[in-house]
Amino acid sequence: MATVIPTTHPSLTVIPADEAPFADVEAVFGTRGDPASCWCQWYKIPGRDWREVGAETLHDRLEAQLAADGPGPGLLAYDGDTPVGWCAVEPRPALSRVARSTLVRTGTAQPELADESVWAVSCFVVPRAHRRRGVGAALAEAAVVYAREHGARVLEAYAVDPAAKPKVSAAELFHGTVSMFAGAGFAEVGRPSPTRAVMQLEF
C-alpha cells in the first residue's frame, strides 16, 4: 500500500510518485504540451545539452529517476483512483540548472548550492480538466511534509506572482504561485524580479 502524505484537502490523496505505477505519472504528463515535452527534466539538464535530448529520452530519464534509490523526485495527487497532479520535490543539488539560475542565485537565502539538506519544489503539472480544484495547493502542503520527513533542513520554491503581472498564462504557473506557497507555510525571502519570488520554509 502506498504511503499517504497528509494534506488539508478534503478529497485528494497525495503519495510519493515512486510508489505509484509509472502509467499514472504518464497520465498526468499526457502526450501533448509542455509537460509531455519536458518530463520534469528542465532543471536537470544544462541548457547547452537541452536541445539534443528528445522527449522519449526525457520520459525515460524520469522513469529511471523514480526507480532509483533515495527520496524524490516527486509526488502524485489522486482524486479517487484518478491521478490528477504532479509536484517535483527533492534535494536542490539534483537540479543542476539551479546553480546557473540568476533568479535562484540572487534570491536564495541558502547560497550553498551543494547543500543536500536544502530541498526545492521546482514544478507542478495539473492537467487542464483538474485545475482550479486545489490540486497544486494540496501538493505544496504534501511537499512540505515529505521534505521534512526525509531530512530536509530547508525547503525552497521559485514562485510566480500573478498579482504583479497583468496577464499570466497557465504555462507560466508550473513553478507554483506566491499565494499557494504562502498557504503551505512558506515565507518570501527574495524577489529577484517583480513577478518571481524565492519562497522558503525552514524546519
C-alpha positions in Angstrom: 0.0 0.0 0.0 1.3 3.4 -0.9 2.3 6.0 1.7 -0.4 8.7 2.0 1.0 12.1 2.7 -1.4 14.2 4.8 -2.9 17.4 3.4 -5.9 19.6 4.3 -7.7 18.9 1.0 -11.0 17.2 1.7 -10.9 14.7 -1.2 -7.5 14.4 -2.7 -4.8 11.8 -1.8 -1.1 12.5 -2.3 1.6 9.8 -2.4 5.3 9.6 -3.3 5.4 9.2 -7.1 8.0 6.4 -6.8 5.3 4.3 -5.1 2.8 4.8 -8.0 2.6 3.0 -11.2 4.6 4.9 -13.8 1.5 4.7 -16.0 -0.2 7.2 -13.6 2.7 9.6 -14.0 2.4 9.3 -17.7 -1.4 10.0 -17.4 -0.7 13.3 -15.6 2.1 14.4 -18.0 0.0 13.5 -21.0 1.1 13.3 -24.6 0.8 17.0 -25.7 2.0 20.3 -24.4 5.0 21.4 -22.3 4.8 18.6 -19.6 5.0 15.9 -22.3 8.0 17.5 -23.9 9.8 18.1 -20.6 9.1 15.3 -18.2 10.3 17.5 -15.3 13.9 17.4 -16.7 14.3 21.1 -17.4 16.2 21.9 -14.2 18.3 18.7 -14.5 19.9 19.2 -17.9 22.3 22.1 -18.8 20.9 24.5 -21.4 23.7 23.6 -23.9 22.5 20.0 -23.8 18.7 20.5 -23.7 18.2 20.7 -27.5 19.9 17.5 -28.1 17.7 15.4 -25.8 14.4 14.2 -27.3 11.1 13.8 -25.5 11.4 10.0 -25.4 14.8 10.2 -23.6 13.3 12.7 -21.1 10.4 10.3 -20.4 12.9 7.5 -19.8 15.0 9.7 -17.5 12.1 10.5 -15.3 11.1 6.8 -15.2 14.7 5.9 -14.1 14.8 8.7 -11.5 11.6 7.3 -10.0 13.0 3.8 -9.9 16.3 4.9 -8.3 17.1 4.7 -4.6 16.7 7.8 -2.4 14.0 10.4 -1.8 12.2 12.2 -4.6 11.9 13.3 -7.3 8.1 13.9 -6.9 4.6 13.4 -5.6 1.4 12.4 -7.3 -2.1 13.6 -6.3 -5.2 11.4 -6.9 -8.9 12.0 -6.9 -10.1 8.6 -6.1 -8.2 6.3 -8.4 -7.5 9.1 -11.0 -4.1 10.7 -11.0 -4.7 14.5 -11.2 -1.4 16.2 -10.5 2.4 16.0 -10.1 4.8 18.1 -7.9 8.6 17.8 -8.2 10.3 18.0 -4.8 13.8 16.7 -4.0 17.2 17.8 -2.7 18.2 21.0 -4.5 21.7 19.8 -5.7 19.8 17.3 -8.1 18.7 20.4 -10.1 21.8 21.3 -12.0 20.3 24.4 -13.6 19.6 26.0 -10.2 23.3 26.6 -9.8 23.3 28.6 -13.0 20.0 30.4 -12.4 20.3 34.1 -11.8 16.9 34.1 -10.1 18.0 31.5 -7.6 21.5 32.8 -7.0 20.3 36.3 -6.4 17.2 35.4 -4.5 18.0 32.4 -2.3 18.7 32.8 1.4 20.6 29.4 1.1 23.6 30.2 -1.2 25.5 26.9 -0.6 24.1 25.2 -3.7 25.7 21.8 -2.9 23.9 21.5 0.5 21.9 18.3 0.3 19.8 19.5 3.3 18.2 22.2 1.2 15.4 20.9 -0.9 13.4 22.5 -3.7 9.9 22.4 -5.2 10.5 23.1 -8.8 7.5 22.1 -10.9 3.8 21.3 -10.8 1.8 19.6 -13.5 -2.0 19.6 -13.3 -4.0 18.5 -16.4 -6.5 21.1 -17.6 -9.5 19.0 -16.6 -8.4 19.1 -12.9 -7.4 22.7 -12.5 -9.0 25.2 -10.1 -9.7 22.4 -7.6 -6.8 23.0 -5.2 -4.6 20.2 -6.6 -1.5 22.4 -6.6 -2.1 23.6 -3.1 -2.5 20.1 -1.8 0.7 19.1 -3.5 2.6 22.0 -2.0 1.4 21.0 1.5 2.4 17.4 0.9 5.8 18.6 -0.4 6.4 20.2 3.0 5.6 17.1 4.9 7.6 14.9 2.5 10.7 17.0 2.6 10.6 17.3 6.4 10.2 13.5 6.9 13.2 12.9 4.6 15.6 15.1 6.4 15.3 18.5 4.7 16.6 21.4 6.7 15.1 24.0 4.3 12.5 23.7 1.5 12.7 26.3 -1.2 10.5 27.3 -4.1 10.6 29.7 -7.1 7.1 31.1 -7.3 5.3 33.2 -9.8 3.3 36.2 -8.5 0.3 36.7 -10.8 -0.7 39.8 -8.9 2.4 41.5 -10.2 1.6 40.9 -13.9 -1.4 42.0 -16.0 -1.8 38.5 -17.5 -0.2 35.2 -16.6 -0.6 32.1 -18.9 -1.2 28.7 -17.5 2.1 27.6 -18.9 3.9 30.1 -16.6 2.3 28.7 -13.5 4.2 25.4 -13.4 6.6 26.9 -10.8 3.6 27.5 -8.4 2.3 30.8 -7.1 3.3 33.0 -4.2 -0.1 32.7 -2.6 -0.1 28.9 -2.9 3.3 28.6 -1.2 2.3 31.1 1.5 -0.7 29.0 2.3 1.6 26.0 2.8 3.7 27.9 5.3 6.5 29.4 3.1 7.8 32.9 3.5 9.2 35.1 0.8 13.0 35.5 1.2 13.9 37.1 -2.1 12.3 39.0 -5.1 14.7 38.7 -8.0 12.2 40.2 -10.3 8.8 41.8 -9.9 6.9 38.7 -10.9 9.1 36.0 -9.3 9.8 35.3 -5.7 12.0 32.8 -3.8 9.9 31.3 -1.1 11.4 29.3 1.8 10.3 27.2 4.8 12.8 26.2 7.5 12.3 23.1 9.6 
